[in-house]
Amino acid sequence: MAQTEKLILASGSPRRVELLAQAGIEAARLMPMDIDETPKRSEHPRSLARRLSTGKAQAALAAIKGDPAHAGSYILAADTVVSVGRRILPKTEMVDEASSALHLLSGRSHRVFTGVCLITPDRTVRQKVIDTKVRFKRLSTTDIENYLASGQWRGKAGGYAIQGIAGSFVVKLVGSYTNVVGLPLYETLTLLSGEGFDVHAGWADA
């Protein structure tokens, strides 16, 4: 059976598209939302993940307002935040940022929070924040230098992508692996199905 409900993914992340596809769900439209992601003073990482995911979903809703082509659509947004204690690590764009993040994560535990926000066709807003604890091995200078050379840190929360080379840095993970990749699948599908989205419709074609 083909998927009948329309899903707008308020993200341009290939990782989130791939994770949804893994679960048999295809977004009808990708709508990356450019919002200010600067943390507020003393903002907790969990609160930041919730605020940003909700902001992206609401921005997408505003963008489709009045467009009959998107009547009855679900809107899904997510944002991932990496922290050591209450210190929020950036989505690294510069090599110096990535180097600092990796040195901070080396040999330590950190937390990955992903906020997931769903806006239903009747414009009900549903939110979840999922928390995964990750511990890295102690990274050698060679580890860090070669990882920086790989470029896999670029644009990633905390300066790493667990589904790439950095997966070999992980000593222990407690919680959802897909949460660290960028979209906690169990919780996301639970949100969708709880609001009437048929999460099984595309499974025969997955």
C-alpha beads as a LAMMPS data file, in Angstrom:
LAMMPS data file: protein, C-alpha beads

206 atoms
205 bonds

1 atom types
1 bond types

-500.0 500.0 xlo xhi
-500.0 500.0 ylo yhi
-500.0 500.0 zlo zhi

Masses

1 110.0

Atoms # bond

1 1 1 0.000 0.000 0.000
2 1 1 1.319 3.444 -0.891
3 1 1 1.716 6.096 1.750
4 1 1 -1.336 8.360 1.535
5 1 1 -0.692 10.988 4.214
6 1 1 1.499 13.897 3.179
7 1 1 4.558 14.542 5.322
8 1 1 6.594 17.722 5.118
9 1 1 10.061 17.360 6.618
10 1 1 11.240 20.770 7.817
11 1 1 14.870 19.823 7.276
12 1 1 17.409 19.446 4.514
13 1 1 19.393 16.817 6.419
14 1 1 20.220 13.786 4.259
15 1 1 20.587 11.768 7.472
16 1 1 16.991 12.443 8.504
17 1 1 15.711 11.644 5.018
18 1 1 17.632 8.348 5.092
19 1 1 16.372 7.467 8.568
20 1 1 12.756 8.053 7.549
21 1 1 13.327 5.944 4.427
22 1 1 14.783 3.205 6.629
23 1 1 11.450 3.220 8.476
24 1 1 9.498 3.080 5.207
25 1 1 8.416 6.729 5.251
26 1 1 8.981 9.196 2.433
27 1 1 8.519 12.927 2.896
28 1 1 6.369 14.569 0.239
29 1 1 8.474 17.705 0.526
30 1 1 11.695 18.838 2.174
31 1 1 11.570 22.353 3.601
32 1 1 14.842 23.357 5.283
33 1 1 14.059 26.181 7.685
34 1 1 16.710 28.797 8.399
35 1 1 16.151 30.026 11.948
36 1 1 18.480 31.539 14.530
37 1 1 20.014 28.601 16.395
38 1 1 21.963 30.673 18.916
39 1 1 21.423 29.328 22.446
40 1 1 19.897 31.726 24.933
41 1 1 21.936 32.649 27.978
42 1 1 22.033 29.709 30.431
43 1 1 19.683 27.701 28.184
44 1 1 19.695 23.978 28.950
45 1 1 20.593 21.777 25.962
46 1 1 17.284 19.904 26.277
47 1 1 15.374 23.193 26.153
48 1 1 17.380 24.336 23.136
49 1 1 16.617 21.131 21.217
50 1 1 12.906 21.542 21.993
51 1 1 12.856 25.226 21.063
52 1 1 14.694 24.801 17.768
53 1 1 12.668 21.812 16.567
54 1 1 9.440 23.629 17.407
55 1 1 10.669 26.808 15.737
56 1 1 11.490 24.955 12.528
57 1 1 8.113 23.204 12.465
58 1 1 6.253 26.458 13.045
59 1 1 8.319 28.233 10.377
60 1 1 7.372 25.511 7.890
61 1 1 3.717 25.852 8.873
62 1 1 3.878 29.594 8.223
63 1 1 5.530 28.962 4.839
64 1 1 2.701 26.712 3.586
65 1 1 -0.141 28.769 5.030
66 1 1 -2.886 29.241 2.472
67 1 1 -1.376 26.757 0.000
68 1 1 -4.094 24.201 -0.861
69 1 1 -1.460 21.763 -2.138
70 1 1 -0.397 21.210 1.468
71 1 1 -3.824 20.963 3.044
72 1 1 -3.926 17.984 5.372
73 1 1 -0.149 17.724 5.623
74 1 1 1.815 16.669 8.673
75 1 1 4.918 18.734 9.437
76 1 1 7.916 17.091 11.099
77 1 1 10.992 18.917 12.376
78 1 1 13.980 17.884 14.475
79 1 1 17.089 19.457 15.919
80 1 1 20.061 17.754 17.554
81 1 1 22.151 19.298 20.330
82 1 1 25.352 17.834 21.801
83 1 1 26.482 18.846 25.269
84 1 1 29.102 18.116 27.882
85 1 1 27.331 18.895 31.118
86 1 1 25.423 22.084 30.359
87 1 1 28.008 23.246 27.836
88 1 1 26.451 23.184 24.377
89 1 1 28.781 22.270 21.531
90 1 1 28.249 24.014 18.184
91 1 1 27.366 22.588 14.810
92 1 1 30.935 22.856 13.626
93 1 1 31.660 24.758 10.417
94 1 1 35.309 25.671 11.054
95 1 1 38.134 23.220 11.657
96 1 1 39.122 25.010 14.876
97 1 1 35.599 24.482 16.250
98 1 1 35.723 20.792 15.386
99 1 1 39.173 20.391 16.941
100 1 1 38.008 22.017 20.180
101 1 1 34.906 19.817 20.279
102 1 1 36.862 16.604 19.745
103 1 1 39.394 17.501 22.434
104 1 1 36.517 18.175 24.825
105 1 1 34.748 14.890 23.980
106 1 1 37.919 12.792 24.191
107 1 1 37.728 10.194 26.961
108 1 1 34.487 11.640 28.332
109 1 1 30.764 11.062 28.323
110 1 1 28.460 13.517 26.626
111 1 1 24.757 13.743 25.909
112 1 1 22.926 14.049 22.628
113 1 1 19.467 15.620 22.726
114 1 1 17.179 15.562 19.710
115 1 1 13.996 17.580 19.818
116 1 1 11.233 16.245 17.575
117 1 1 8.191 18.374 16.782
118 1 1 5.135 17.210 14.849
119 1 1 2.357 19.521 13.681
120 1 1 -0.741 17.579 12.660
121 1 1 -3.265 18.426 9.916
122 1 1 -5.529 19.983 12.564
123 1 1 -2.477 22.001 13.727
124 1 1 -2.015 20.225 17.024
125 1 1 1.627 20.486 18.140
126 1 1 3.315 17.409 19.612
127 1 1 6.859 17.426 20.975
128 1 1 9.423 15.032 22.377
129 1 1 13.052 15.418 23.403
130 1 1 15.150 12.257 23.380
131 1 1 18.405 11.965 25.325
132 1 1 21.251 9.567 24.537
133 1 1 24.452 9.232 26.552
134 1 1 27.639 8.585 24.562
135 1 1 31.164 7.940 25.800
136 1 1 34.207 8.413 23.561
137 1 1 37.543 6.685 23.910
138 1 1 40.537 8.860 24.652
139 1 1 41.413 10.296 21.256
140 1 1 45.050 10.480 20.235
141 1 1 46.480 13.445 18.380
142 1 1 46.629 11.216 15.302
143 1 1 42.945 10.294 15.693
144 1 1 41.930 13.938 15.852
145 1 1 44.186 15.143 13.037
146 1 1 43.023 12.434 10.656
147 1 1 39.371 12.862 11.569
148 1 1 39.631 16.582 10.912
149 1 1 41.212 15.795 7.531
150 1 1 38.237 13.566 6.661
151 1 1 35.830 16.505 6.747
152 1 1 33.118 14.355 8.327
153 1 1 32.780 16.866 11.174
154 1 1 31.521 19.654 8.934
155 1 1 28.073 20.927 9.916
156 1 1 27.656 18.251 12.589
157 1 1 26.450 18.884 16.122
158 1 1 29.403 18.307 18.423
159 1 1 31.811 18.007 15.504
160 1 1 31.208 14.366 14.633
161 1 1 28.923 11.971 12.779
162 1 1 28.432 8.672 14.604
163 1 1 27.414 6.876 11.395
164 1 1 30.838 7.607 9.912
165 1 1 34.416 7.198 11.096
166 1 1 33.556 8.616 14.529
167 1 1 31.511 5.506 15.239
168 1 1 34.872 3.901 16.025
169 1 1 35.379 6.428 18.846
170 1 1 32.337 5.233 20.788
171 1 1 33.111 3.122 23.848
172 1 1 29.559 3.081 25.188
173 1 1 26.135 4.315 24.140
174 1 1 23.052 4.354 26.364
175 1 1 19.784 5.124 24.604
176 1 1 18.753 5.555 20.986
177 1 1 21.448 5.218 18.318
178 1 1 19.252 6.861 15.657
179 1 1 18.825 9.790 18.034
180 1 1 22.561 10.451 17.752
181 1 1 22.374 10.188 13.954
182 1 1 19.696 12.879 13.993
183 1 1 16.198 11.408 14.311
184 1 1 15.083 8.919 16.996
185 1 1 13.028 6.506 14.914
186 1 1 11.045 4.748 17.633
187 1 1 9.869 7.985 19.200
188 1 1 9.238 9.680 15.844
189 1 1 7.079 6.843 14.534
190 1 1 5.247 6.727 17.862
191 1 1 4.450 10.437 17.497
192 1 1 3.264 9.991 13.914
193 1 1 1.138 6.908 14.519
194 1 1 -0.381 8.449 17.633
195 1 1 -1.689 11.308 15.497
196 1 1 -3.216 9.155 12.777
197 1 1 -0.317 8.890 10.326
198 1 1 -0.145 5.382 8.841
199 1 1 3.494 4.497 9.480
200 1 1 3.049 1.038 7.930
201 1 1 1.716 2.162 4.543
202 1 1 5.093 2.259 2.829
203 1 1 6.600 -0.856 4.368
204 1 1 5.804 -3.094 1.388
205 1 1 7.826 -0.740 -0.819
206 1 1 10.689 -0.117 1.624

Bonds

1 1 1 2
2 1 2 3
3 1 3 4
4 1 4 5
5 1 5 6
6 1 6 7
7 1 7 8
8 1 8 9
9 1 9 10
10 1 10 11
11 1 11 12
12 1 12 13
13 1 13 14
14 1 14 15
15 1 15 16
16 1 16 17
17 1 17 18
18 1 18 19
19 1 19 20
20 1 20 21
21 1 21 22
22 1 22 23
23 1 23 24
24 1 24 25
25 1 25 26
26 1 26 27
27 1 27 28
28 1 28 29
29 1 29 30
30 1 30 31
31 1 31 32
32 1 32 33
33 1 33 34
34 1 34 35
35 1 35 36
36 1 36 37
37 1 37 38
38 1 38 39
39 1 39 40
40 1 40 41
41 1 41 42
42 1 42 43
43 1 43 44
44 1 44 45
45 1 45 46
46 1 46 47
47 1 47 48
48 1 48 49
49 1 49 50
50 1 50 51
51 1 51 52
52 1 52 53
53 1 53 54
54 1 54 55
55 1 55 56
56 1 56 57
57 1 57 58
58 1 58 59
59 1 59 60
60 1 60 61
61 1 61 62
62 1 62 63
63 1 63 64
64 1 64 65
65 1 65 66
66 1 66 67
67 1 67 68
68 1 68 69
69 1 69 70
70 1 70 71
71 1 71 72
72 1 72 73
73 1 73 74
74 1 74 75
75 1 75 76
76 1 76 77
77 1 77 78
78 1 78 79
79 1 79 80
80 1 80 81
81 1 81 82
82 1 82 83
83 1 83 84
84 1 84 85
85 1 85 86
86 1 86 87
87 1 87 88
88 1 88 89
89 1 89 90
90 1 90 91
91 1 91 92
92 1 92 93
93 1 93 94
94 1 94 95
95 1 95 96
96 1 96 97
97 1 97 98
98 1 98 99
99 1 99 100
100 1 100 101
101 1 101 102
102 1 102 103
103 1 103 104
104 1 104 105
105 1 105 106
106 1 106 107
107 1 107 108
108 1 108 109
109 1 109 110
110 1 110 111
111 1 111 112
112 1 112 113
113 1 113 114
114 1 114 115
115 1 115 116
116 1 116 117
117 1 117 118
118 1 118 119
119 1 119 120
120 1 120 121
121 1 121 122
122 1 122 123
123 1 123 124
124 1 124 125
125 1 125 126
126 1 126 127
127 1 127 128
128 1 128 129
129 1 129 130
130 1 130 131
131 1 131 132
132 1 132 133
133 1 133 134
134 1 134 135
135 1 135 136
136 1 136 137
137 1 137 138
138 1 138 139
139 1 139 140
140 1 140 141
141 1 141 142
142 1 142 143
143 1 143 144
144 1 144 145
145 1 145 146
146 1 146 147
147 1 147 148
148 1 148 149
149 1 149 150
150 1 150 151
151 1 151 152
152 1 152 153
153 1 153 154
154 1 154 155
155 1 155 156
156 1 156 157
157 1 157 158
158 1 158 159
159 1 159 160
160 1 160 161
161 1 161 162
162 1 162 163
163 1 163 164
164 1 164 165
165 1 165 166
166 1 166 167
167 1 167 168
168 1 168 169
169 1 169 170
170 1 170 171
171 1 171 172
172 1 172 173
173 1 173 174
174 1 174 175
175 1 175 176
176 1 176 177
177 1 177 178
178 1 178 179
179 1 179 180
180 1 180 181
181 1 181 182
182 1 182 183
183 1 183 184
184 1 184 185
185 1 185 186
186 1 186 187
187 1 187 188
188 1 188 189
189 1 189 190
190 1 190 191
191 1 191 192
192 1 192 193
193 1 193 194
194 1 194 195
195 1 195 196
196 1 196 197
197 1 197 198
198 1 198 199
199 1 199 200
200 1 200 201
201 1 201 202
202 1 202 203
203 1 203 204
204 1 204 205
205 1 205 206
